[in-house]
């Protein structure tokens, strides 16, 4: 009992940001709430007192700290925390989802699929695991299987907009452009500022030979996130096809500077003839 009281008292110590000591309730809120700049520090404070907590709470703290690291672009540190979360509590499904997403980022698609499949064994029909399978398969280039996964996800939860956009992207890749437009149009009807839907629809319009409509979508995507390389690159391709070569090359060069693999996305993922 004395040990738990002592470890709990650690939660009232200052964590790794300036200012006064945080209360235990504030630290829990910062670790277990939305990912913010303070998530890593708050979760670290809890992890440092992990012997005082049930395994599930420690697993959640590791997983949420991993989310914080991933938001900062520190994927290896995120993976390490997801691994620890799974070691502490192998039944905590969210850690497999989070680790699978990082494996997709790293191009390790088969390992990602293993994690999403394991999550589905733990929780059959779980929407985030089904969508995760689609996410891994589409990036692996297995578009038909990705569409099947997104179909399944949308049967489970028809309002799950991420799977609607994922299916749009896969349909664009295999040139089922009318069906792709239906999905991206519906996603944008529900959420007009969904950047990935704008980019996917823009590519569909490029493949349909409508660069003006494509340009409008990429312009809208760029306005939402000026740092998005796909929006810049798509705007450049659209401008090139409309005869604005100077503007096109400026956009494409800047997109390549921001993300060197952006060419691959358009040529091999979306199979766009540049």
C-alpha positions in Angstrom: 0.0 0.0 0.0 2.8 2.4 0.9 4.4 1.8 -2.4 1.3 2.7 -4.4 0.8 5.8 -2.4 4.4 6.8 -3.0 4.2 6.2 -6.7 1.0 8.0 -7.0 2.6 11.0 -5.4 5.0 11.1 -8.3 2.1 12.3 -10.5 2.1 15.6 -8.7 5.7 16.3 -9.6 6.5 18.6 -12.5 6.7 16.9 -15.9 8.9 17.9 -18.8 7.5 21.3 -19.6 7.8 24.7 -18.0 5.4 25.8 -15.3 4.0 24.7 -12.0 3.4 21.1 -11.0 0.4 19.5 -12.6 -2.3 17.7 -10.7 -2.8 13.9 -11.2 -6.1 14.6 -12.9 -4.5 17.1 -15.3 -1.7 14.6 -16.2 -4.2 11.8 -16.8 -6.3 14.1 -19.0 -3.2 15.1 -21.0 -2.0 11.5 -21.5 -5.4 9.9 -22.2 -7.0 12.8 -24.1 -6.3 14.0 -27.7 -2.7 13.9 -28.8 -1.0 17.2 -28.0 2.5 18.6 -27.5 2.2 17.6 -23.8 1.1 14.0 -24.4 4.6 12.6 -24.3 5.5 14.3 -21.1 2.3 13.4 -19.3 2.3 9.8 -20.4 6.0 9.5 -19.4 5.1 10.7 -15.9 2.5 7.9 -15.6 4.9 5.3 -17.1 7.6 6.2 -14.6 5.1 5.3 -11.9 3.9 2.2 -13.7 4.2 -0.2 -10.8 1.3 1.5 -9.2 -1.1 0.8 -12.0 -3.0 -2.1 -13.5 -1.5 -3.5 -16.7 -4.2 -2.0 -19.0 -3.6 1.5 -17.7 0.1 1.2 -18.3 -0.5 -0.2 -21.7 -2.7 2.7 -22.6 0.0 5.1 -21.3 2.6 3.5 -23.5 0.3 3.5 -26.5 -0.7 7.1 -26.1 2.9 8.2 -25.7 3.6 6.4 -28.9 0.9 8.4 -30.6 2.6 11.5 -29.3 5.9 10.4 -30.8 4.3 9.5 -34.1 2.7 13.0 -34.2 6.3 14.4 -33.9 7.5 12.2 -36.7 9.5 9.9 -34.3 8.2 6.6 -35.7 11.0 4.4 -34.2 10.2 5.7 -30.7 6.5 5.2 -31.3 7.1 1.6 -32.4 9.1 1.0 -29.2 6.3 2.2 -27.1 3.7 0.2 -29.0 5.9 -2.9 -28.5 6.0 -2.2 -24.7 2.3 -1.6 -24.6 1.7 -5.0 -26.2 4.2 -6.7 -23.8 2.4 -5.2 -20.8 -1.1 -6.1 -22.0 -1.3 -8.4 -25.1 -5.0 -8.0 -25.2 -5.1 -4.3 -25.7 -6.3 -4.1 -29.3 -5.5 -0.4 -29.9 -1.8 -0.9 -29.7 -1.9 -3.4 -32.6 -3.8 -0.8 -34.7 -1.3 1.9 -33.9 1.7 -0.3 -34.6 0.2 -1.4 -37.8 -0.3 2.2 -39.0 3.4 2.9 -38.3 4.4 -0.2 -40.2 2.4 1.1 -43.2 4.3 4.4 -42.9 7.6 2.4 -43.0 6.5 0.4 -46.0 6.4 -2.9 -44.0 3.0 -3.8 -45.2 3.0 -7.5 -44.3 3.9 -6.7 -40.7 1.1 -4.2 -40.7 -1.4 -6.8 -42.0 -0.3 -9.2 -39.2 -1.1 -6.5 -36.6 -4.5 -5.6 -38.1 -5.4 -9.3 -38.4 -4.4 -9.9 -34.8 -6.6 -7.0 -33.8 -9.5 -8.6 -35.6 -8.9 -11.8 -33.8 -9.1 -9.9 -30.5 -12.1 -7.9 -31.6 -14.0 -9.4 -34.6 -15.6 -6.7 -36.8 -13.6 -3.9 -35.3 -13.9 -1.0 -37.8 -10.4 0.4 -37.2 -8.8 -3.0 -37.8 -10.8 -3.6 -41.0 -10.0 -0.1 -42.3 -6.3 -0.7 -41.3 -6.2 -3.8 -43.5 -7.5 -1.7 -46.4 -4.9 1.0 -45.7 -2.1 -1.6 -45.8 -3.4 -3.3 -48.9 -3.9 -0.2 -50.9 -0.3 0.9 -50.2 0.9 -2.5 -51.0 -0.7 -2.2 -54.4 -3.3 -4.9 -53.9 -6.2 -2.7 -54.9 -8.9 -5.3 -55.3 -8.3 -6.7 -51.8 -8.2 -3.1 -50.5 -11.6 -2.4 -52.0 -13.0 -5.6 -50.3 -11.6 -4.4 -47.0 -13.2 -1.0 -47.4 -16.5 -2.5 -48.5 -16.5 -4.6 -45.3 -15.6 -1.5 -43.2 -18.5 0.4 -44.7 -20.9 -2.4 -44.1 -19.9 -2.3 -40.4 -20.1 1.5 -40.3 -21.5 3.2 -43.4 -20.6 6.7 -42.0 -16.9 5.8 -41.7 -15.6 8.4 -44.0 -12.0 7.3 -44.1 -12.9 4.0 -45.7 -15.0 5.9 -48.2 -12.0 7.9 -49.2 -9.7 4.9 -49.2 -12.1 3.1 -51.6 -12.1 6.2 -53.8 -8.3 6.1 -54.0 -8.2 2.4 -54.8 -10.9 2.8 -57.5 -8.8 5.7 -59.0 -5.8 3.4 -59.1 -7.6 0.7 -61.2 -9.3 3.3 -63.4 -12.9 2.8 -62.1 -13.2 6.5 -62.2 -17.0 7.0 -62.2 -17.2 4.8 -59.1 -14.3 6.7 -57.6 -16.0 10.0 -58.1 -19.2 8.7 -56.4 -17.1 7.9 -53.3 -15.1 11.1 -53.2 -18.1 13.2 -53.9 -20.0 11.6 -51.0 -17.0 12.1 -48.7 -16.8 15.8 -49.6 -20.5 16.2 -49.2 -20.1 15.0 -45.7 -16.8 16.9 -45.0 -16.0 19.5 -47.6 -12.5 20.1 -46.3 -11.4 16.4 -46.4 -8.0 16.9 -48.0 -7.4 13.3 -49.1 -10.8 13.3 -50.8 -9.9 16.4 -52.8 -6.6 14.9 -53.8 -8.2 11.6 -54.9 -10.9 13.3 -56.9 -8.3 15.6 -58.4 -6.4 12.6 -59.7 -9.6 11.1 -61.0 -10.3 14.3 -63.0 -6.8 14.2 -64.4 -7.3 10.6 -65.6 -10.6 11.7 -67.1 -8.9 14.5 -69.1 -10.5 17.3 -67.1 -7.5 19.3 -65.8 -9.5 22.4 -65.0 -11.7 20.5 -62.5 -8.6 18.7 -61.2 -6.9 22.1 -60.7 -9.8 23.3 -58.6 -9.6 20.3 -56.3 -5.9 20.6 -55.8 -6.2 24.3 -55.2 -8.8 23.6 -52.6 -6.5 21.0 -51.0 -3.5 23.3 -51.0 -5.6 26.0 -49.3 -6.4 23.5 -46.5 -2.8 22.5 -46.1 -0.2 24.5 -48.0 2.5 21.9 -46.9 0.8 18.9 -48.5 3.1 17.6 -51.3 0.3 15.7 -53.1 -1.8 18.8 -53.5 1.2 20.8 -54.8 2.2 18.1 -57.2 -1.3 17.6 -58.5 -1.7 21.3 -59.0 1.5 21.3 -61.0 0.4 18.4 -63.2 -2.9 20.2 -63.8 -1.2 23.4 -64.7 1.1 21.6 -67.1 -1.8 20.0 -68.9 -3.4 23.5 -69.2 -0.3 25.0 -70.7 1.1 26.8 -67.7 4.6 25.2 -67.8 6.3 27.7 -65.5 3.7 27.4 -62.8 3.7 23.7 -63.2 7.4 23.2 -62.8 7.5 25.5 -59.7 4.8 23.4 -58.0 6.3 20.1 -59.0 9.8 21.1 -57.8 8.4 22.3 -54.5 6.4 19.1 -54.0 9.5 17.0 -54.7 11.5 19.1 -52.2 8.9 18.5 -49.5 8.4 14.8 -50.2 10.8 13.2 -52.7 8.6 10.1 -53.1 5.7 12.1 -54.4 6.4 11.1 -58.0 6.0 7.5 -57.0 2.6 8.2 -55.5 1.3 9.6 -58.8 3.0 7.2 -61.2 2.8 3.9 -59.4 0.1 4.3 -56.7 -2.4 6.2 -58.8 -1.0 5.0 -62.1 -1.2 8.4 -63.6 0.5 8.9 -67.0 2.6 12.0 -66.4 
